[in-house]
Amino acid sequence: MTAPGCTIVFYHYVRDVEATPFPGIRALSVAGFKAQLDWLQARYDVIDGATFERAILSGSGFDRPTALLTFDDGFVDHYEHVFPLLRDRGLGGIFFLAGATLGSSPMLLNVHKTHFLLSQLGAERFTREVGAALESEGVMSGGIPGAPGGSSAREGIYRYDEAPDVRIKRVLNYEAPYPVAERILSALFERHVGECWAFARDLYLSAPQVREMVQGGMTFGFHTETHPVLSRLDSQAQRLELRQGPRLIGELTGQTTVSFCYPYGFSHTYNADTLRVLEESGYSMAFNTVRREAVIGSEPRYELPRFDTRDLAVDLETYA
Ligand SMILES: [Zn+2]
């Protein structure tokens, strides 16, 4: 008989978007998060990061089905809305921080500039403006190409997005050279939303917030320096993105072990170089976004699968 699996769930924004200037951000509402906690706790032993890590490193599973909660990108949402709910229920979770968002002058990551610009401008206008900027940079002519029909290898990458979003995100994340994407997104952000640095300061967790969460039983992991698609980088560039993580997170939290989570998380977003660099940098384990249960005892520690919070939504409707 095989041991029960672990259902690992990942979350991004947890906020009531109607109460913010960016109602288009795809977030789980606070009530929705609470309902998910009820649902998960009714079915699983929800274990904390340290307990899960011990199980993965020792290879010994649990007698009952378990669940692990993980939170990507280090949003203030996680301090304001997630942490109090977890603490009140005596639960823990793993929170993944990008190095560039830490410190006194945090950087607004391109992935988040894109989310808020899409909310502000809508997909059509955002796509048009990025296309014009790419053309003036000489990177792309004839505007943003249409989404490929049929069986693209990357189909399903953004399974919850509308087509125009899929198209523009693919161009920005996978096709445009990073320095160009960075320049274009920063200029558009400053024109349409506001100053990147001020926005970043309000969007991401601060060091005191992280420390308070550690005191409350939360665990932290690393999520690269700048949130690139790692498989686009050579091994040296990947090393620069990964190698400081264990030290940075260790100093911030006092943890002696640090886990990792791949930006975007699909299995094509990292490669054999990434796995090597993770090992040489000393990470304890790493999470992707391949949606299935984790089998403790046989799962490679650097490729732990996770479900999107939205994968739970169908069940939630019947539960509510
Ligand atoms: Zn991320």
Residues whose N, C-alpha, C, O or C-beta is under 5 A from the ligand:
A	BS01	ZN	D72 D73 P263 Y264
